[in-house]
């Protein structure tokens, strides 16, 4: 397996290696503004004529910083496009897509993607999804209900900074809204491992979700959910749903406490006094508000990297890639210190592993404790990919 990093800016075009590898897959992540620029996609296709080009809009791009055309350390880009090219020696790929117009279609789309990918030798799936019209929990449940239990799913929901207006996903076509793309990896050579870490602290009392519908939360302890958030946030509640990113919700079922997840706010309905989250908030579950502290969040990211490194069946070494998907809420809270979490991941990955990824509206990865694939929010997730050739 070979990998290389490249970046794009409007004034400079693509900054790539003098002789690009003959890649089979290029993953790209960019700002909405950059992805709507005319020339970058055709230029990328010229650089990598035999590659599938798959990517999405983001809340910021995670990349190995470039010195010449050589990665020198971790960094974050706000305005352009970051990409990682991958050449596999013995791994076959399949790219499939689905269009979605309403959140109620999420599970159906997941099942459809799973059926398109289902084949002998499927090892792992990487998903990039519209971030505003999809219930990420239902999407993953639909996909995993079709593929074999041994197949792990990771990826993320596309972002749009803190605007929450429109997200884009592309798979061998210009990135567009209302799209879900999935990449299937096939064969005995490819190796995957995963990590996820949060670092958020709970506060206030835990409450029971007494009324919800999928990812829309109506009542906690029999009282309007939005009332609770407004009371805790005070003046900050005027900035909802954006300010809600700084105060996610921990959700767990009393009978399965190890399956706890974090949910982030996507939208609010002031008339219904309800809140829409990026994933399911099941009725009957328990919920508790959370808030972050810089050092704890950074340690959560380091833990995600350690899990991925420790879980890899072989020493990854040169040519391996770590795909990082972290939540836009973490980025907004940490501000100028956000590179601390990227650096913490780099310091806990094996030497020679290239980093790429983005800030998202939802992170998809196996749960650290239960190993069940699902949607996370406000979490750093790491997907480590390498090839082992006999």
C-alpha positions as CSV (number, residue, x, y, z in Angstrom):
1,X,0.0,0.0,0.0
2,X,1.3,3.5,-0.9
3,X,-0.2,6.8,0.2
4,X,0.5,10.5,-0.4
5,X,-1.0,13.7,0.7
6,X,-2.0,16.7,-1.5
7,X,-3.7,20.0,-1.0
8,X,-5.6,22.5,-3.1
9,X,-6.1,26.3,-2.7
10,X,-7.9,28.6,-5.2
11,X,-4.8,30.6,-6.0
12,X,-2.4,27.7,-6.3
13,X,-4.3,24.7,-7.5
14,X,-3.2,21.3,-6.4
15,X,0.0,21.0,-4.5
16,X,1.0,17.4,-5.1
17,X,4.0,15.1,-5.5
18,X,6.0,15.6,-8.8
19,X,5.1,12.1,-9.9
20,X,1.8,11.0,-8.3
21,X,1.3,7.4,-7.5
22,X,-1.0,5.3,-9.6
23,X,-3.7,5.5,-7.0
24,X,-6.9,3.5,-7.0
25,X,-8.7,5.7,-4.4
26,X,-8.5,9.4,-3.6
27,X,-10.4,10.7,-0.5
28,X,-10.9,14.5,-0.5
29,X,-12.3,16.8,2.2
30,X,-13.0,20.5,1.6
31,X,-14.9,23.6,2.5
32,X,-18.2,24.1,0.8
33,X,-16.9,27.2,-0.9
34,X,-13.9,25.3,-2.3
35,X,-15.9,22.3,-3.5
36,X,-18.1,24.6,-5.6
37,X,-15.1,25.9,-7.5
38,X,-15.0,24.8,-11.1
39,X,-11.6,23.3,-11.9
40,X,-10.3,21.3,-8.9
41,X,-12.1,18.0,-9.6
42,X,-11.0,17.8,-13.3
43,X,-7.5,18.6,-12.2
44,X,-7.6,15.9,-9.5
45,X,-8.8,13.4,-12.1
46,X,-5.9,14.3,-14.4
47,X,-3.4,13.7,-11.6
48,X,-5.0,10.3,-10.7
49,X,-6.7,9.0,-13.9
50,X,-7.3,5.5,-12.5
51,X,-8.6,6.4,-9.1
52,X,-12.1,6.6,-7.6
53,X,-12.5,10.2,-6.3
54,X,-14.7,10.3,-3.1
55,X,-15.1,13.1,-0.6
56,X,-17.3,15.6,1.2
57,X,-17.7,19.0,2.6
58,X,-16.5,19.7,6.1
59,X,-16.1,21.9,9.1
60,X,-12.3,21.9,8.6
61,X,-9.8,19.5,7.0
62,X,-7.4,17.4,9.0
63,X,-4.1,16.8,7.2
64,X,-0.4,16.1,7.6
65,X,1.2,19.5,7.2
66,X,3.2,19.8,3.9
67,X,6.8,20.7,3.6
68,X,7.4,20.8,-0.2
69,X,5.3,17.7,-1.1
70,X,6.3,15.9,2.0
71,X,4.2,15.5,5.2
72,X,5.9,17.1,8.2
73,X,3.3,17.1,10.9
74,X,-0.4,17.5,11.8
75,X,-2.4,20.5,10.7
76,X,-5.9,21.9,9.9
77,X,-7.0,23.7,6.8
78,X,-10.1,25.9,6.9
79,X,-10.6,27.1,3.3
80,X,-9.2,24.7,0.7
81,X,-9.3,21.0,-0.1
82,X,-7.2,18.2,1.4
83,X,-6.8,14.8,-0.2
84,X,-5.1,11.5,0.4
85,X,-4.3,9.2,-2.5
86,X,-4.0,5.4,-1.9
87,X,-2.6,2.7,-4.0
88,X,-3.5,-0.8,-3.0
89,X,-1.5,-3.8,-4.1
90,X,-4.0,-6.6,-3.5
91,X,-7.3,-4.9,-2.3
92,X,-10.3,-4.5,-4.5
93,X,-12.7,-1.5,-4.1
94,X,-16.3,-0.9,-4.9
95,X,-17.9,2.6,-4.7
96,X,-21.7,2.8,-4.3
97,X,-24.1,5.7,-3.7
98,X,-27.6,6.5,-2.6
99,X,-29.7,9.7,-2.8
100,X,-31.7,10.8,0.2
101,X,-34.4,13.5,0.4
102,X,-35.8,12.9,3.9
103,X,-34.4,11.7,7.2
104,X,-37.0,8.9,7.2
105,X,-35.1,7.2,4.3
106,X,-31.9,6.8,6.3
107,X,-32.3,3.1,7.2
108,X,-33.5,2.2,3.7
109,X,-30.5,3.9,2.2
110,X,-28.2,2.0,4.5
111,X,-29.8,-1.3,3.6
112,X,-29.5,-0.4,-0.1
113,X,-25.8,0.5,0.2
114,X,-25.2,-2.8,2.0
115,X,-26.9,-4.8,-0.7
116,X,-24.8,-3.1,-3.4
117,X,-21.6,-3.9,-1.4
118,X,-22.5,-7.4,-0.3
119,X,-20.0,-9.8,-1.9
120,X,-17.5,-12.4,-0.9
121,X,-14.4,-10.9,0.7
122,X,-15.9,-7.7,2.0
123,X,-13.8,-6.7,5.0
124,X,-14.6,-3.1,5.7
125,X,-16.8,-0.1,4.7
126,X,-16.1,3.6,4.8
127,X,-19.1,5.9,4.5
128,X,-19.5,9.6,3.8
129,X,-23.0,10.9,4.1
130,X,-25.0,14.1,3.8
131,X,-24.9,15.6,7.3
132,X,-28.3,17.3,7.5
133,X,-30.9,15.0,5.9
134,X,-29.7,11.7,7.4
135,X,-30.2,10.0,10.7
136,X,-26.7,8.5,11.1
137,X,-27.8,5.9,13.6
138,X,-30.5,4.5,11.2
139,X,-28.0,4.7,8.3
140,X,-25.5,2.5,10.1
141,X,-28.1,0.1,11.4
142,X,-29.5,-0.4,7.9
143,X,-26.0,-1.0,6.4
144,X,-24.8,-3.4,9.2
145,X,-28.1,-5.4,9.0
146,X,-27.2,-6.5,5.5
147,X,-23.4,-7.1,5.5
148,X,-21.7,-9.8,7.5
149,X,-21.2,-9.4,11.3
150,X,-17.5,-9.4,10.8
151,X,-17.6,-6.3,8.5
152,X,-16.8,-3.1,10.3
153,X,-18.2,0.3,9.2
154,X,-16.6,3.7,9.8
155,X,-16.7,7.2,8.3
156,X,-18.7,10.3,9.0
157,X,-21.4,12.8,8.2
158,X,-20.4,15.8,5.9
159,X,-20.2,19.2,7.5
160,X,-20.8,22.9,6.7
161,X,-18.8,24.6,9.3
162,X,-21.1,26.1,12.0
163,X,-23.7,27.2,9.4
164,X,-25.8,24.0,9.2
165,X,-27.2,25.0,5.8
166,X,-26.0,22.5,3.2
167,X,-23.5,19.6,3.0
168,X,-22.1,17.8,0.0
169,X,-20.8,14.3,-0.9
170,X,-19.2,13.2,-4.2
171,X,-18.3,9.8,-5.6
172,X,-16.8,10.0,-9.0
173,X,-18.9,13.0,-9.7
174,X,-19.1,16.6,-8.5
175,X,-20.0,16.7,-4.7
176,X,-23.7,17.5,-4.2
177,X,-26.3,17.6,-1.4
178,X,-28.5,14.7,-0.4
179,X,-25.9,12.0,-1.3
180,X,-24.5,9.1,0.6
181,X,-21.4,7.3,-0.6
182,X,-19.9,4.0,0.6
183,X,-16.5,2.4,-0.2
184,X,-16.2,-1.4,0.1
185,X,-12.8,-2.9,0.7
186,X,-12.4,-6.6,-0.4
187,X,-9.7,-9.2,0.1
188,X,-7.4,-10.8,2.7
189,X,-4.6,-8.2,2.5
190,X,-6.4,-5.1,3.8
191,X,-6.2,-4.5,7.6
192,X,-8.4,-2.2,9.6
193,X,-8.4,-1.0,13.2
194,X,-10.4,1.6,15.0
195,X,-10.5,4.0,17.9
196,X,-12.8,6.5,19.4
197,X,-12.5,8.9,22.3
198,X,-14.5,11.8,23.8
199,X,-13.3,13.5,26.9
200,X,-16.5,15.3,27.7
201,X,-17.7,15.6,31.3
202,X,-21.3,15.2,32.4
203,X,-23.0,17.8,34.6
204,X,-26.5,18.3,36.1
205,X,-28.7,15.3,36.8
206,X,-29.4,12.4,34.5
207,X,-32.9,12.4,33.1
208,X,-35.2,10.0,31.3
209,X,-36.2,10.5,27.7
210,X,-39.9,10.3,28.0
211,X,-40.9,11.3,24.5
212,X,-38.9,11.1,21.3
213,X,-39.2,10.0,17.7
214,X,-36.0,8.7,16.1
215,X,-33.5,11.6,16.4
216,X,-36.1,14.2,17.5
217,X,-36.3,14.7,21.2
218,X,-39.5,16.2,22.7
219,X,-39.4,15.6,26.4
220,X,-37.0,14.8,29.3
221,X,-38.7,13.7,32.5
222,X,-42.0,14.7,31.0
223,X,-40.8,18.3,30.3
224,X,-40.0,20.0,27.0
225,X,-36.4,19.2,26.0
226,X,-35.7,22.7,24.6
227,X,-36.8,24.2,27.9
228,X,-34.1,22.3,29.7
229,X,-31.4,23.3,27.2
230,X,-32.4,27.0,27.4
231,X,-32.4,26.9,31.1
232,X,-28.8,25.5,31.3
233,X,-27.5,27.6,28.5
234,X,-29.0,30.9,29.6
235,X,-28.0,33.7,27.2
236,X,-26.2,31.2,25.0
237,X,-29.5,29.6,24.1
238,X,-30.1,32.5,21.7
239,X,-27.5,31.0,19.5
240,X,-29.1,27.5,19.2
241,X,-28.6,25.2,17.5
242,X,-25.0,26.3,17.0
243,X,-24.3,26.9,20.7
244,X,-25.7,23.5,21.4
245,X,-22.6,22.0,19.9
246,X,-20.8,23.0,23.1
247,X,-23.3,21.1,25.2
248,X,-23.9,17.6,23.8
249,X,-26.1,15.0,25.3
250,X,-24.9,11.7,26.7
251,X,-27.4,9.0,26.0
252,X,-27.5,5.4,27.2
253,X,-30.0,2.6,27.9
254,X,-30.2,1.6,31.6
255,X,-29.8,-2.1,30.7
256,X,-26.8,-1.4,28.4
257,X,-24.6,1.3,30.1
258,X,-21.5,0.3,28.1
259,X,-23.3,1.3,24.8
260,X,-23.4,5.0,25.8
261,X,-23.2,7.5,23.0
262,X,-22.9,11.2,22.7
263,X,-25.4,13.1,20.6
264,X,-25.1,16.6,19.2
265,X,-27.8,19.1,18.3
266,X,-28.5,19.7,14.6
267,X,-31.7,21.7,14.7
268,X,-34.4,23.0,17.1
269,X,-38.2,23.6,16.8
270,X,-39.1,26.5,19.1
271,X,-42.9,25.9,18.5
272,X,-42.8,22.2,19.3
273,X,-40.1,22.8,21.9
274,X,-38.2,19.9,20.4
275,X,-34.6,19.3,19.4
276,X,-33.2,17.2,16.5
277,X,-29.9,15.4,17.0
278,X,-27.5,13.8,14.5
279,X,-28.5,10.3,15.7
280,X,-31.2,8.4,17.6
281,X,-32.3,9.5,21.1
282,X,-34.4,6.4,22.0
283,X,-37.4,6.8,24.2
284,X,-36.9,5.2,27.6
285,X,-33.1,5.9,27.5
286,X,-31.3,8.1,30.0
287,X,-29.7,11.4,29.1
288,X,-27.4,13.9,30.7
289,X,-25.9,17.1,29.5
290,X,-22.1,17.4,28.9
291,X,-19.5,20.0,28.6
292,X,-15.8,20.0,27.6
293,X,-12.4,20.9,29.1
294,X,-9.4,21.3,26.8
295,X,-7.0,18.8,28.3
296,X,-9.7,16.1,28.7
297,X,-10.8,16.5,25.1
298,X,-7.1,16.2,23.9
299,X,-6.7,13.1,26.0
300,X,-9.8,11.6,24.5
301,X,-8.2,12.0,21.0
302,X,-5.0,10.5,22.2
303,X,-7.0,7.5,23.5
304,X,-8.6,7.1,20.1
305,X,-5.2,6.8,18.4
306,X,-4.0,4.4,21.0
307,X,-7.0,2.1,20.5
308,X,-6.4,2.1,16.7
309,X,-2.7,1.4,17.0
310,X,-3.1,-1.3,19.6
311,X,-6.0,-2.9,17.7
312,X,-4.0,-3.3,14.4
313,X,-3.2,-6.9,13.7
314,X,0.2,-6.0,12.1
315,X,2.6,-3.1,12.5
316,X,1.3,-0.5,10.0
317,X,4.5,1.3,9.1
318,X,5.1,3.3,6.0
319,X,2.2,3.5,3.6
320,X,-0.6,3.2,6.2
321,X,-3.2,5.9,6.5
322,X,-5.2,7.1,9.6
323,X,-8.5,8.6,8.6
324,X,-9.6,11.0,11.4
325,X,-13.2,12.2,11.8
326,X,-13.8,14.5,14.7
327,X,-16.8,16.6,15.6
328,X,-17.3,20.3,14.6
329,X,-18.4,20.9,18.3
330,X,-14.9,19.9,19.5
331,X,-13.4,22.3,17.1
332,X,-15.7,25.2,18.0
333,X,-15.0,24.7,21.7
334,X,-11.2,24.3,21.5
335,X,-10.7,27.2,19.1
336,X,-7.1,27.9,18.6
337,X,-6.1,24.9,20.7
338,X,-7.8,22.5,18.2
339,X,-4.4,21.4,16.8
340,X,-3.7,20.0,20.2
341,X,-6.0,17.1,19.6
342,X,-4.6,16.4,16.1
343,X,-1.1,16.5,17.5
344,X,-2.2,14.1,20.3
345,X,-3.4,11.6,17.7
346,X,-0.1,11.9,15.7
347,X,2.0,11.3,18.8
348,X,0.1,8.0,19.5
349,X,0.1,6.5,16.1
350,X,3.0,4.4,14.7
351,X,5.7,6.3,12.8
352,X,5.1,6.7,9.1
353,X,1.3,6.7,9.3
354,X,-0.2,9.5,7.2
355,X,-3.1,11.4,8.7
356,X,-6.2,12.7,6.8
357,X,-9.7,13.5,7.7
358,X,-12.3,16.2,8.6
359,X,-14.5,17.9,11.2
360,X,-18.0,16.5,10.8
361,X,-21.6,16.5,11.9
362,X,-21.3,12.9,13.1
363,X,-18.7,10.2,13.4
364,X,-19.2,6.6,12.5
365,X,-17.0,3.9,14.1
366,X,-17.2,0.7,16.2
367,X,-17.9,1.5,19.8
368,X,-14.7,1.3,22.0
369,X,-16.3,-1.0,24.6
370,X,-19.0,-2.9,22.8
371,X,-17.3,-3.0,19.3
372,X,-20.8,-2.3,17.8
373,X,-20.6,0.0,14.8
374,X,-22.7,3.1,15.3
375,X,-22.9,6.9,15.1
376,X,-21.0,9.0,17.6
377,X,-21.1,12.8,18.2
378,X,-18.5,15.1,19.8
379,X,-16.0,12.2,19.4
380,X,-12.6,11.8,17.8
381,X,-12.6,8.6,15.7
382,X,-9.6,7.0,14.0
383,X,-9.7,4.4,11.2
384,X,-6.3,2.9,10.6
385,X,-5.8,1.2,7.2
386,X,-2.9,-0.8,5.9
387,X,-2.1,-3.8,3.7
388,X,-0.3,-7.0,4.6
389,X,1.1,-8.9,1.6
390,X,2.1,-12.5,2.0
